[in-house]
Amino acid sequence: MASKKFNNVYLKDNFSIVGPLEKDGLLNNYDLVMDDYYYGEKTFEQAEIKMQKVVLENLLNLNKLNESKIDLLLGADLINQVSISSYNASKFRIPYLGVYSACASYAEELIIGATFISAKLAKNVVCLTSSHNLNAERQFRYPVEYGAIKKHTTTFTTTGAIAALITNEITNIKIESATIGKAIDMGINDVNNMGAVMAPAAADVLNTHLIEMKRNINYYDVILTGDLGLVGRDLFIELLRNVYHIELKKHIDSGCEIFTNNQEVYAGASGPVALPLVLFDKVLNCKKYKKILIIATGSLQSVQLANQKLGIPGIAHAVSLEVI
């Protein structure tokens, strides 16, 4: 089975930072804001390393934890070989695992961390993820300075970082279960249409989760997807209705909840930090949501393979949360 239940795993706290464009969007409950994309550093990559360092240090300080009290640090970003997370991890004396499922990485971190805690192999795990718009554009598409024309299906990588502490200490947010998704390649090779790449994987993992956990769609108060954006969101709903015969009514997509309609972000937000920002900023602050299913979505693309006209695999992982 792809689905697993966890014992005694809880979300305790988080600390976040967002970029200047995100500050002017729909987010309200972030902790810090970057003045610009350099964040006082010489390069965008060094700025993203600093973003991770700042949120991790603040999370530890807020919870009065030193490095020795953290059993595992899980780090995720979009840059080659998870290099942002690895450079940041080298500044701390904490056992470290780099994680990569593209924009689905946050859910993968929660699954790995919850598995360690549920198996009593760890007590405190930090899940840390980040993305930086200008880093991602340069690596996966074109540098912004190039002035390439954007398609209407393009999503806009979110700039931000978030560190979350999961623990065996009882809190009001329980990580109840999870379903590991399958890599699904529908032959789409357009790096400017990630919503279409990811929607089939998101629909598949939701259907698998409901079957294996013996639940129907009404079990959850809300389904929060990662960064499908305007195009991918509509495809996701259509696939669920026509292929899996699931009528989705209580659904939020993080890619549609970060920027306003007046901001020029094409099909919405993307990036691994998009889902956790919306989860902590909005969903967990809404008292009517007690049973929450998050589905982080990722486009597992490679510039080299996309240029060889190979299809891009999509991935999605689901994690069930209960507000006690």
Secondary structure in CASP SS format (residue, H / E / C, confidence):
PFRMAT SS
TARGET T0000
AUTHOR 0000-0000-0000
METHOD secondary structure of the structure
MODEL  1
M C 1.00
A C 1.00
S E 1.00
K E 1.00
K E 1.00
F C 1.00
N C 1.00
N C 1.00
V C 1.00
Y E 1.00
L E 1.00
K E 1.00
D E 1.00
N E 1.00
F E 1.00
S E 1.00
I E 1.00
V E 1.00
G C 1.00
P H 1.00
L H 1.00
E H 1.00
K H 1.00
D C 1.00
G C 1.00
L C 1.00
L C 1.00
N C 1.00
N C 1.00
Y C 1.00
D C 1.00
L E 1.00
V E 1.00
M C 1.00
D C 1.00
D C 1.00
Y C 1.00
Y C 1.00
Y C 1.00
G C 1.00
E C 1.00
K C 1.00
T C 1.00
F H 1.00
E H 1.00
Q H 1.00
A H 1.00
E H 1.00
I H 1.00
K H 1.00
M H 1.00
Q H 1.00
K H 1.00
V H 1.00
V H 1.00
L H 1.00
E H 1.00
N H 1.00
L H 1.00
L H 1.00
N H 1.00
L H 1.00
N C 1.00
K C 1.00
L C 1.00
N C 1.00
E H 1.00
S H 1.00
K H 1.00
I C 1.00
D C 1.00
L E 1.00
L E 1.00
L E 1.00
G E 1.00
A E 1.00
D C 1.00
L C 1.00
I C 1.00
N H 1.00
Q H 1.00
V H 1.00
S H 1.00
I H 1.00
S H 1.00
S H 1.00
Y H 1.00
N H 1.00
A H 1.00
S C 1.00
K C 1.00
F C 1.00
R C 1.00
I C 1.00
P C 1.00
Y E 1.00
L E 1.00
G E 1.00
V E 1.00
Y C 1.00
S C 1.00
A H 1.00
C H 1.00
A H 1.00
S H 1.00
Y H 1.00
A H 1.00
E H 1.00
E H 1.00
L H 1.00
I H 1.00
I H 1.00
G H 1.00
A H 1.00
T H 1.00
F H 1.00
I H 1.00
S H 1.00
A C 1.00
K C 1.00
L C 1.00
A C 1.00
K C 1.00
N E 1.00
V E 1.00
V E 1.00
C E 1.00
L E 1.00
T E 1.00
S E 1.00
S E 1.00
H C 1.00
N H 1.00
L H 1.00
N H 1.00
A H 1.00
E H 1.00
R H 1.00
Q H 1.00
F H 1.00
R C 1.00
Y C 1.00
P C 1.00
V H 1.00
E H 1.00
Y H 1.00
G C 1.00
A C 1.00
I C 1.00
K C 1.00
K C 1.00
H C 1.00
T C 1.00
T C 1.00
T C 1.00
F E 1.00
T E 1.00
T C 1.00
T C 1.00
G E 1.00
A E 1.00
I E 1.00
A E 1.00
A E 1.00
L E 1.00
I E 1.00
T E 1.00
N C 1.00
E C 1.00
I C 1.00
T C 1.00
N C 1.00
I E 1.00
K E 1.00
I E 1.00
E E 1.00
S E 1.00
A E 1.00
T E 1.00
I C 1.00
G C 1.00
K C 1.00
A C 1.00
I E 1.00
D C 1.00
M C 1.00
G C 1.00
I C 1.00
N C 1.00
D C 1.00
V C 1.00
N C 1.00
N C 1.00
M H 1.00
G H 1.00
A H 1.00
V H 1.00
M H 1.00
A H 1.00
P H 1.00
A H 1.00
A H 1.00
A H 1.00
D H 1.00
V H 1.00
L H 1.00
N H 1.00
T H 1.00
H H 1.00
L H 1.00
I H 1.00
E H 1.00
M C 1.00
K C 1.00
R C 1.00
N C 1.00
I H 1.00
N H 1.00
Y H 1.00
Y C 1.00
D C 1.00
V E 1.00
I E 1.00
L E 1.00
T E 1.00
G C 1.00
D C 1.00
L C 1.00
G H 1.00
L H 1.00
V H 1.00
G H 1.00
R H 1.00
D H 1.00
L H 1.00
F H 1.00
I H 1.00
E H 1.00
L H 1.00
L H 1.00
R H 1.00
N H 1.00
V C 1.00
Y C 1.00
H C 1.00
I C 1.00
E C 1.00
L C 1.00
K C 1.00
K C 1.00
H E 1.00
I E 1.00
D E 1.00
S H 1.00
G H 1.00
C H 1.00
E C 1.00
I C 1.00
F C 1.00
T C 1.00
N C 1.00
N C 1.00
Q C 1.00
E C 1.00
V C 1.00
Y C 1.00
A C 1.00
G C 1.00
A E 1.00
S E 1.00
G C 1.00
P C 1.00
V C 1.00
A H 1.00
L H 1.00
P H 1.00
L H 1.00
V H 1.00
L H 1.00
F H 1.00
D H 1.00
K C 1.00
V H 1.00
L H 1.00
N H 1.00
C C 1.00
K C 1.00
K C 1.00
Y C 1.00
K C 1.00
K E 1.00
I E 1.00
L E 1.00
I E 1.00
I E 1.00
A E 1.00
T E 1.00
G E 1.00
S E 1.00
L C 1.00
Q C 1.00
S C 1.00
V H 1.00
Q H 1.00
L H 1.00
A H 1.00
N H 1.00
Q C 1.00
K C 1.00
L C 1.00
G C 1.00
I C 1.00
P C 1.00
G E 1.00
I E 1.00
A E 1.00
H E 1.00
A E 1.00
V E 1.00
S E 1.00
L E 1.00
E E 1.00
V E 1.00
I C 1.00
END
